[in-house]
Amino acid sequence: MTASRSTPVEVDPFDLPEVLGTGAVTWSATDSLAGHLVRGVLVPDDGDPVDCDLMAVDEAYPAPVADDATRLAAHQSWRHGQVALVAYDGRVTVLVPGRTFGPETVLEAIRRFAKALGARPADYAVRLRVGG
């Protein structure tokens, strides 16, 4: 793990605010897609924002960003059409196999996140940053 990340704590999607599963929500990147971690925030139309990051778990240079158990959980979930959710320092983090993000991977991660909450993926929108 990198020194800036704490130990991940598994998150049950049903412990997240109900408003994330009942109405329109926008996930907005607060970082560019450069690197293994994209910080972001979920903004429901009728509720308070929730910090929510995306992490590509396979980045290993200069040091691994995730331990073996975290990587395994991410890959198993993804293989079955789901996502693994954890919290690092209180921030919800969607774990995604890979080393970096492209727009398609971000869209798929948020689609799977919505499904994990029991929400309609069509109720979710994604806003990306063009640059750093």
C-alpha positions as CSV (number, residue, x, y, z in Angstrom):
1,M,0.0,0.0,0.0
2,T,1.1,3.5,-0.5
3,A,1.9,5.5,2.6
4,S,-0.9,7.9,2.0
5,R,-3.7,5.3,2.1
6,S,-5.0,3.7,5.2
7,T,-6.2,0.1,5.5
8,P,-9.4,-0.4,3.4
9,V,-12.6,-1.1,5.3
10,E,-15.3,-3.0,3.4
11,V,-18.4,-0.9,2.6
12,D,-21.9,-2.4,2.4
13,P,-23.7,-0.5,-0.4
14,F,-26.9,-0.5,1.7
15,D,-25.1,1.5,4.4
16,L,-24.7,4.4,2.1
17,P,-27.3,7.2,2.0
18,E,-30.6,6.0,0.6
19,V,-30.8,9.0,-1.7
20,L,-28.0,7.5,-3.8
21,G,-30.3,4.7,-4.8
22,T,-33.6,6.6,-5.3
23,G,-33.1,9.5,-7.6
24,A,-30.7,11.3,-10.0
25,V,-27.1,11.3,-9.0
26,T,-24.0,12.8,-10.7
27,W,-20.5,11.4,-10.0
28,S,-18.1,14.2,-10.7
29,A,-14.3,13.7,-10.9
30,T,-12.4,16.2,-8.9
31,D,-9.1,14.9,-10.5
32,S,-8.2,14.1,-14.0
33,L,-8.0,10.5,-15.1
34,A,-4.2,10.4,-14.8
35,G,-3.0,7.7,-12.5
36,H,-4.5,4.9,-10.4
37,L,-6.7,7.1,-8.2
38,V,-9.4,9.4,-9.4
39,R,-11.0,11.4,-6.6
40,G,-14.6,12.3,-7.0
41,V,-17.9,13.1,-5.4
42,L,-21.4,11.8,-5.7
43,V,-24.0,14.6,-5.8
44,P,-27.6,13.5,-5.6
45,D,-30.2,15.9,-6.8
46,D,-32.0,15.7,-3.4
47,G,-29.2,15.2,-0.8
48,D,-25.8,15.9,0.5
49,P,-22.7,15.1,-1.5
50,V,-20.8,11.9,-0.7
51,D,-17.0,11.6,-1.4
52,C,-16.5,8.7,-3.8
53,D,-13.2,7.8,-5.4
54,L,-12.2,5.3,-8.1
55,M,-9.0,3.2,-7.6
56,A,-7.3,1.0,-10.2
57,V,-5.9,-1.7,-7.9
58,D,-3.2,-3.2,-10.2
59,E,-0.8,-0.2,-10.1
60,A,2.4,-1.5,-8.5
61,Y,5.2,1.0,-9.3
62,P,6.8,2.5,-7.3
63,A,4.9,0.5,-4.7
64,P,1.7,-1.5,-4.8
65,V,-1.4,0.6,-4.2
66,A,-3.5,-2.3,-2.9
67,D,-2.7,-5.5,-0.9
68,D,-3.4,-8.9,-2.4
69,A,-6.7,-9.4,-0.6
70,T,-8.0,-6.0,-1.9
71,R,-6.9,-6.8,-5.5
72,L,-8.5,-10.2,-5.3
73,A,-11.8,-8.7,-4.1
74,A,-11.7,-6.2,-6.9
75,H,-11.0,-8.7,-9.6
76,Q,-13.6,-11.3,-8.3
77,S,-16.3,-8.6,-8.1
78,W,-15.6,-7.2,-11.6
79,R,-15.6,-10.7,-13.1
80,H,-19.1,-11.2,-11.8
81,G,-20.4,-7.9,-13.1
82,Q,-20.1,-6.1,-9.8
83,V,-17.8,-3.8,-7.9
84,A,-16.0,-4.0,-4.6
85,L,-16.5,-1.1,-2.3
86,V,-14.2,0.0,0.5
87,A,-13.5,3.1,2.5
88,Y,-10.1,4.6,2.8
89,D,-9.9,7.3,5.5
90,G,-13.7,7.6,5.4
91,R,-13.9,8.0,1.6
92,V,-16.0,5.5,-0.3
93,T,-13.8,3.9,-3.0
94,V,-14.9,1.9,-5.9
95,L,-12.2,-0.8,-6.7
96,V,-11.5,-1.4,-10.4
97,P,-9.1,-3.9,-12.0
98,G,-6.4,-2.2,-14.0
99,R,-3.7,0.4,-13.6
100,T,-5.3,3.5,-15.0
101,F,-8.7,4.9,-16.1
102,G,-10.2,5.8,-19.4
103,P,-13.7,7.2,-19.9
104,E,-15.2,3.8,-20.7
105,T,-13.9,2.3,-17.5
106,V,-15.2,5.2,-15.4
107,L,-18.6,4.8,-16.9
108,E,-18.7,1.1,-16.3
109,A,-17.5,1.5,-12.7
110,I,-20.2,4.0,-12.0
111,R,-22.8,1.8,-13.8
112,R,-21.9,-1.1,-11.6
113,F,-21.8,1.1,-8.5
114,A,-25.4,2.2,-9.2
115,K,-26.5,-1.4,-9.6
116,A,-24.8,-2.3,-6.3
117,L,-27.1,0.3,-4.6
118,G,-30.2,-1.1,-6.3
119,A,-30.4,2.2,-8.4
120,R,-31.2,2.5,-12.1
121,P,-27.9,3.1,-13.9
122,A,-29.8,5.5,-16.2
123,D,-30.3,7.8,-13.1
124,Y,-26.5,8.3,-12.8
125,A,-24.5,10.8,-14.8
126,V,-20.7,11.2,-14.9
127,R,-18.7,14.4,-15.2
128,L,-15.0,14.1,-16.0
129,R,-12.2,16.7,-15.8
130,V,-10.3,17.3,-19.0
131,G,-7.0,18.2,-17.4
132,G,-5.0,18.1,-14.2
